[in-house]
Amino acid sequence: MSMPFYVSPEQLMKDKADYARKGIARGRSVVVLVYDKGIAFVAENPQSLRKISEIYDRIAFAAVGMYYEFENLRVAGIRYADLRGYSYDRSDVSARGLANAYAQTLGTVFTQEPKPYEIELVVAEVGETPERDQIYRLTYDGSVADQHGFVVMGGASAQAETSLRERWAHGLTLAGALRLAVDTLAQDPNGGPARTLTAEQLEVAVLDRQRPRRTFRRIAGPLLEDLLNSESPVSDAPMVDDGRPGHHDVLTGGLPVPETPGTDQPPPADSDPGTGSRTEDL
């Protein structure tokens, strides 16, 4: 009679953790850091698949690792936030609650499934003041860490985080924060010369606390190039959105949204309210 195969729980958990860490380390890094007007997200991501996304009004999501795994969690997070905001109030949706929900899912998968998720997540919420900003880092086993100021995930995150800790400071402008993040991503973990990362190789987004309600905006195109150029006078994102239809959350430094003449004017006093066009319902 053959003996049943046995692996101790300690060895099983260690093997799962090693497997997940190796998968995460193969991915390109993501840097999340606070600047004077909000929270910036910078990822080395030349592909069209997004690693940074909006979850709710003041909450954003960033991830590294297996795309299909963190994409499933991103969609689940949006559904969680929408349902909670609809059932209660929009102010009841918080990064802390979302991080707790993600932690339960990741912990359950890590302990009960043969294969753990090969992902790390950041859930960030911009507050009305810098002191109320929230950044939570979640690892493959469901562990949650409350981060302050900045966080680096994926790749050689230990070396990058050490470098970022030496240079980050409160009150950075958006341009200064983005340049610092790009310098961090461009470093060679083996000590070689730093790489040169262009705007086309980056995915950049911000949670801008000065914007009403929906604070998430992507930064791309000429605007991103100006922000990364140390000789450019541009140091912040504009408050006016681009005029491109269907791209309300992308800032490229393009033309502002044109105003439709007469939309803000009240109807004539002698007009019949029952016969005019109802543009407000469209």
Secondary structure, DSSP 8 states (H G I E B T S, - for coil): --------HHHHHHHHHHHHHHHHHTS--EEEEEETTEEEEEEE--SSS-SEEEEETTEEEEEEE-HHHHHHHHHHHHHHHHHHHHHS-GGG--HHHHHHHHHHHHHHHHHHSSS---EEEEEEE--SSGGG-EEEEE-TTS-EEEE-SEEEESSSHHHHHHHHHHH--TT--HHHHHHHHHHHHH--TTS-------GGGEEEEEEETTSSS--EEEE-HHHHHHHH-TTSS--S--SS-B--TT-TTEE-S--B----TTTTS---TTS-TTTS--GGG-
